Amino acid sequence: MVRSANKKEAAAESNLSYEDAKRLAQNSDMLVRAQLAGRDDIRPEILYYLAEDVSPEVRCQIAANRHTPGQADLLLARDADEAVRRQLAHKIALLMPDLSPDQLRQAHEHVVEVLEVLAQDQATRVRQILSDTLKDLASAPPGVIQRLARDAEEVVACPVLEFSPLLSDEDLIEIINGGEPAPGKLRAVSRRHGVGEQVADAIVATEEQSAISELLANSSAQIREETLNGLVDAALDVTAWHEPLVKRPSLPKAAMLRLAGFVAGSLLELLQARKDLDKKTARAVAKEVERRLKDGGGAAEKKAEPPEARAKRLHDAGGLEDDVLARAMNSGDRDLVRHGLAVRAELPVGLVDHILAARSAKGVTALAWKAGCAMRFASQLQLRMGGIAPSQVLNARAGTDYPLTPDEMNWQIEFFQSLAG
């Protein structure tokens, strides 16, 4: 803040004449010139003259002055002193919402040019100030918003990515798919109000867990049922997703039932308390909770029996169905799933392990088919044990059919057999 010059020529008097202003602009005392630079009754040419003052403090006053002419602002946008450019960024950005349509049209050319220069400033703080003040303005120059949204620094890009109404879904998808956006930028997009389905799909496809957590917690985000089901299937190993999934509005009934199979007890209470549970689904969830309690009591006996023997015993008794294997996946009993698939498909467990480890959507699908599983289970197997990304999962064709032909799936099995020797 400029100190008072405490002189007769301190420019504090009202109705300062043009000649007096010229004289004060050349005063040797920086404080006199700085106080003059902050006045709102000085002719534009005097302000332009002071924009080239040797003192950064004087130039800061000119940068902050709302009456500084556009040509001077453009000069200051390239000033060597970062503090000057920061002051200018504050002023220009804050002026935007105060301008009437007529004033905006008149000032548009120089304002946009100044903002474009500042949006490319080498100092992160200058660009950050610009982003923070323009982030939610519909009147901001679209080109400047586009540049800020793609800035390499998260502190610059994130405010615009989260709030700017000038970014379309196409813009956001392009940014998400362009290279490897930082997790902070993906989280900012996930927090936007009213995230569209295609943007949500793009976020999920990145597999960035923290961004997906933000997306699930965003009640205004539109997430397709198929995408949501895929996330539920993949959530077994991602504890951070459990609570936002349980609290997610308009959760599909099948997803509620699957969540009941693996979320923590405190979240089970929230799940059962959902107001959108119909009576049938509520009974099914309650039954699943009861089953989990019973299964927990017999855990020691199950662990004592080797998984290979247990799989064979269940198979011989007709109890190695898809839902049994699905519950085993939900509870983390991977060994029962591996041996169960081997028994049902009449394949060595080593080959089953080889297929699951290959991260091949077609290979895992063929394995599930060979074991006589439904395609619904094959999709879950790809996600939970095959390490397949949600965006790469093969889904059912025509509702329940496998997306590959029997010949294609037999070829997959034979291919992996040849690799295993």
Summary of the structure (lengths in Angstrom):
residues: 421
radius of gyration: 32.4
end to end distance: 79.7
largest distance: 106.0
contacts: 1316
relative contact order: 0.04
helix: 66%
strand: 0%
